[in-house]
Amino acid sequence: MNKNNKISVVSKKYLFPFIIITSLFALWGIANDLTNPMVSAFKKVMPELSNTQASLVQFAFYFGYFFMALPAALFIRKYSYKSGILLGLGLYAIGAFLFYPAAKYEEFNYFLISLWILTCGLAFLETTSNPLILSLGDKETATRRLNLAQAFNPMGSLMGMLIAQLFVLSALHSDDYSEVAYKALPALKIAEIRENDLSVISIPYIGLGVLVVIIMIIIFLTKIPDTKTNDKLSLKDSFKKLWHNKIYTHGVITQIFYVGAQIMTWTFIYQYVDNLNKSLDDEHKLTATWFNMAAMILFLLGRWIGTILMKRIEPSKLLMYFGIGGVIFSAGAVFLPSIAGLISLVGISIFMSIMFPTIYGIALNDMGDEAKIGSAGLVMAIVGGAFLPVLQGSILDWGGSGFGDLKILGYIPEVNFSFILPLICLAVVAYYGYKTMNIWKVGK
């Protein structure tokens, strides 16, 4: 039996701080999965956007992580974890509130800027919260502890999806028309619909900004333990040590591929369903959000199962197994027809469930002073969610603005074929798990 089974995952003296910090994982889950459907929403409200342009929503959102992660690490290195959390929440709120002027001016680029600022705040939160959770207890159970905390992230994600469906997607007037019928409407009617729909998109973000301000006040009044030690390594030495740590550098690369797979899978399920709906009558049309929520429930279930399995299976080996499962189900999303392919696409999520925190824990395993800067690199890796969805969106544009205009190999719609990208990404994750299995025996 794994000796980690005998050690408490969270010690009593850190239990309350653990609960407070873990709540932040749900908070950025709301933002992530409220934003994923916005690629589809903006495409409907602004049909002049190509699939590639609409996917810039994800580019703006996830590029903020890349831009701000290192400054966030340097900030908490100089000040404290609590200061980093408060600044992150402040940027989060500002970005959310900027949706109001973006909707008022009806400018797509303003929405992108708002999302980018919001995500700069999330970069602070993730760069701070992940290593803080790792430090709140015995290092032998650090990866399990982070998986436990990350298990609450999908709960926020489910809330974000529900808000997106009930208060955004189902309320869009532009969704009542086909693309051709919408473009044929009088200019005045189109302007009226656009004004309404952009306002609909902005309201949940503004409400989220209010919630973030409330949480920021609570955090300000809460004592957060500062578990950091005096930094013995200079910044230059930290970078040098990290650069020569192959498990870490390969972990950053793997994280790029993983995040790209996750965001592509959860973003383009909407287009996948839209393509299936073209062959269904109105009575039997599918609702993408319910399938995405099913995927998130599987993701949450996988997190809990993975955390339990790590009592007996080393994290790297489990990561390899889950990576192989993800590859198989990605292949199903590409090659299986109709609803079978959609079910396979939903099933990918149970295998992705443990990947982010497990890659994180493996890459930072047994680190010392360089862990804070190392954390920044792993958060910067979230940039995979910025570039890879744009690449997938470009595949959807191969045959035109639709999702099945072109058939690959004569029978695979381009939207199905686009999921070859998550397949490749998850193969990289499986390989990283395989290559790092020995670190739990001999160390780095």
N, C-alpha and C positions, 0 to 999 in steps of 0.2 A: 504493500500500500504506500502511496505517496506520503512522505513525511509532512507535507503541507497540510494534510488532513487533521493533524494534531494541533495546529497553530491557529489561533483565532484570526479570522479575516479582518475584523475591526475590533481593536481593543476598547474597553469601556471608557477610558479617558478621552478617546477621540470620537466616540459614538455621535454626540450631538453635532460637532463640526462636520463629521462625515455626512450626516443627514442634510445639513444646510448646503454644503457644497454640491452634494448629489442632486439637489433640487435644480441647480443651474443646468445640469445635463438635460433635464426635461425642457428647460426654457429655450435652449438653442435647438432642441428637437422640433419645437413648435415652428420656429423661423424656417428651419430647413424644409419641412414638409408642407408648410403653407406656401413656400416659394416654388417647389417642384411643379405644381400644376399651372403656374403662371406662364410657363412657356406656351402651353396650349391656350390659356386664357388670352394672352396678348395677341396670339395669332388670329383668334376669332374676332377680337375687338378691332384689331388693326390688320386686316387681310392683306394690306400692301406689303407686310413683312414676309420675307421668305422664311423657310424653316430654320435656315442658318442664322438669320437675324434674330428670330424669336428666341433661339437658344442662347443668345447673348445675355439673357436673364441669368442663366447659370454661370456664364463667364464672369459677369459683374459680381455675382454673389460670392463665388468661390475664389475669385482673384483677390478679394479682400483678405482672405486667410494668408495667402502668399505674401502680400504686401506688408501686413502688420504683425505677423507672427514673431519675427526677429526683434523689431522694436519692442514688442510686448515682453519678450524674454529679457531684454536688456533693462527694461523698466522694472520688472519684478526682481531682477538681480540687484538693482540699486536700491529699491524701496522694499516692498513687501507683497506677499500674495494678496492680502486684502486690498491694497491700493490698486493692484492690477485688476481685481474683480470689479471694483467700483468704477474705474475708468472704462472698462469693457462694457459695463451696464450703461454708462453714460452715452457712449458711442452708439450702442444698440438702440437706445431711446431716440437719439437725434435722427438716426437713419430712418426709424419707423415714422417719426413725425414729419419727415420731409416728403412722405407720400402725399400729404395734403397739397402742397404747392405743385407737385408733379402732376396730380390729377387735375388741378385747376388750370394749368397751362397745357394739358393734354400732350405732353412731350415725352416720348418713349425714352430718350436719353436721360431725362431727369429721374425717371424711375430707376434706370440703371445706376445712376449716381447714388440715389437713396439706398439701394440694395448694397452697393459697395461700402458705404459708410457703416451701415448696419453690420455688415460682415467684418469690418475692421474691429468692431466691438466684440463679435463672436471670437475673433482670433485672440483677443486678450483673454476672454473667458476660458477658451480651450487650452491656451498655452499655460494659463495659471492653474486651472482646476485639475487637469490630468496628472501633472507631477505632484500636486498637493495631495491628491487621493493616493497616489503611490507611496507617499511618505507617511501617511496616517496609519502606521502599523508596521508589522514585521515584513522585512523585504522578501521573505520566502513566500508570502501570500500576496505580494503586490499585484501580480497579474490577475489573480482571482478577484482581488479587491476592486481593481479598475473595471473588470468585467461586470462585477456586481453594480458598481455605480453607473456604468454605461447601460445597464439593463433598464434604467429609468429614462434613458434618452428616447427609446421608442414610444414610451407613454406620451411624451410631449409631441412626438411625431404623429401619433394617432390623432391627438387633439388638433394639430395643424392641418392634417388631411380632412378632418371632420369640418373644421372651420372653412377650409377651401371649398368643400362640396356644398355645405348648407348655406354659406353666406356669400360665396363668390360664384362658382361655376353654375349653380342652379339659378342664380339671380341675373345672369348675363342676358340681356335682351338680344345681343348679337348672335347668341347660340340658337335663337328661334328660327334663324334663316340659314339656308345653304350659302356657301361662299358666293355663288353666282347670283342668287336672289338678293343677298345683302348688298353686293356691288351695284345691283340694278335699282336700288331704292333711291328716292330723291335726295339730293345733297343735304337738305334741311333735316330729313328724317335720320340720315346717317350721322349727322352732327349731334342730334338729340340722343341717339343710342350710344354714341361714343362717350358723350359727357356723362351719361348715366353709368355706363359700364366701368369707366375708369374710376369713378367715384366709388362704385361697388368694390373694386379691387383695392382701393386705398383704405377703406374703413377698417378692415381687420388689422392692418398694420398700425394704424393710429391707436386702436384699442390695445394692441400689444405693447405699444410704447408706454401707455398709461400703466399697464401691469408691470413693466420693467422698472419704471420710476418707483413704484411701491416696493418692489423687491429690493431695489437699490437702497432705499431708506432702511429696510429691515436689516440688510447686510451691514450697513453703516453702524447700526446700533448693536450688532452682534460681535462678540469677541472671536476672531478667527486665529487659531494657533499659528505662530510663525515657526515652522519646523526647520527652516533653512539654517545652515551653519555658515560660518564666515567663509567666504569664497577664497580658497587657497590658490586656485589657478587663475592666472591672468586670462583675459578674453582671448588673446592670441594662443595661449597654451590650450585653452578649451577647444578652440576651433581645430588646432593641430591634432589633439588627441581624438577628437570626433572623426576627423578626416581619415585617420589611420585605423579606425575601428570598423572593420568590414561588415560586421553584423549590423552595426548602426547605419552605415551608408546604404547598404543593400536594403535595410528596413525602410529607409526614407523613399527609395525608389519603388519598393513594393507598395508602400502606402499610397503613392501617387496612382498606381494602377488600381488598387483596391477602391479608393474614393471615386475614381472615374467610373468603375464598374457599378458602384452603388448608385451614383447620381444618374447614370445613363439608364439603369434598370427602373428606377422609380420615376424618372421624368418621362421617358418615351413609352411607358405603358399606356399613357393616354392616347398617343398616336396609334399604338398597336390596336387598342380597342376601337378607335375611330375607324380604322381600316376594316376591322371585322364587321362593324355596324353597317357598312355600305351594302353588305349582302343580306342584312336582316330587315324585316319589316318593323314598323314603329313599336308594335306590341312586344317584340322580343329583343329590342336593342339593349345593349349592355351599358352599365355605368362604370366607367374606369375607376372612379374613386373607391367603389366598394372592393374592387379587386386589389387596388393599391393598399387599402386598409387590411385586407386579408393577408397581403404580403408583409405588412408591418406587424400584424399579430404573430405570424410565423417568425419574423425577425426577433420579436420580443421573446417568444417561446424558445427560440434557438439560443438567445443570450442566457436564459435561466438554465437550460439544459447544458450548455457549454460550461457555465460556471460550476455546475455540479460534476460534470465529467472531468474537469481539471483536477479534481481530488485524486483521480486515478490515472489520468492520461496526461503526459507532459504537454504543455501549451503548443510547442512546435509541431508535435505529431498530430494533435487535434486540428491545428491550423491546416496541415497538409490534407487531412481527411476531408475537412469542410471545403477546402479549395477544389478538390477533385469532384465533390458533389456539386459545387457551383458550376464547374465546367460542363458536367453532364446535363444539368438542367438548362444551361445557356444554349447548349446544342439543341435541346428540345424546343426552345423558343424560336430558334432559327428554322429548324427542319420540320417540326410537327405542324400539321395543318389546323386551322380554325381554333376551336376552344381548347384543344389539347395543347397547342403551342402556348396559349395564354396561361393555362394552368401551370405549365412548365416554367413560364416566365415568373409567375407568382412564387413558385417553389424555390427560386434562386435565393430568396431572402433568408430562408432558414439557414442556409450555408454561409451567407455573408455575415450573419449575426455576430460572431465572435471576432471577426477579422480586425477591425480597427483597434480595439483595446489590446488584442493579443499581439499584433504586430508592434504596437506601441510598447507593450511590456517587454517583449523579446528584445527590441532595439535598445531599450534603456536598461536592460538587465544588468544589475551589479555596477551601475555607474556611480560616480562620486560627484565632485563639484561641477562637472561638465553637463550634468543632467538638465539643468535649466536651459542652457543653450541647445542641448540635444532635443529637448521638448519642442523648441521653436522649429527645428528642422522638420519634425514629424507633423507639426501643424501646418507648416508651409506646404507640405506634401498634399494638403487638401486642394492645392491648385489643380490636381488631376480632375477635380470636379468642374473646373473652369474650361479646360481645353478639350477634354474628351467628348463631352456632350455636343460641343460645336462640331467636332468631327463626325459624330453620329448624325447630327442634323444635316450635314452636307451630304451624307449618304441618302437621306430621305429626299434630297433635292435632285438626285441623279436623273429621275425620269420626269420631274416637274414638281408642282407645288403639292400634289397629293402624296399619299403614303404607299400606294401600290401601283403607281404609274408604270413601273418597270419590274419585270419578273426576272430574277437572277436564276440561271440554269433552267429557265423556261417556266418555273412554277413558284419560286420563292419571292413574295413581295419585298420590295426594298426595305420596308420598315422591319420585317422579320429578319432580313439579312443583316441589318444594321447591328443586331445583337451579337454578331460575331466579335464585336469589340469587347463587350463584357466577358465573353468566353476567353479571349486572349488575356485579358487583365486578371481573371481569376486563376488562370493557369500559372501566371507569374506568382500569385499568392501561394498556391500549392507548392511551387518550387522553393520559395523562401522557407516555408515550413519544413520541407525536406532537408534543406541545406543547414538549418539551425538546430536540428534535433539533438546534436551532441553537446550543446552549451549547457544543458541542464545536468550533465554528468561531469564535464571537465572544465566548465567555465570558459570565458573568452581568453 
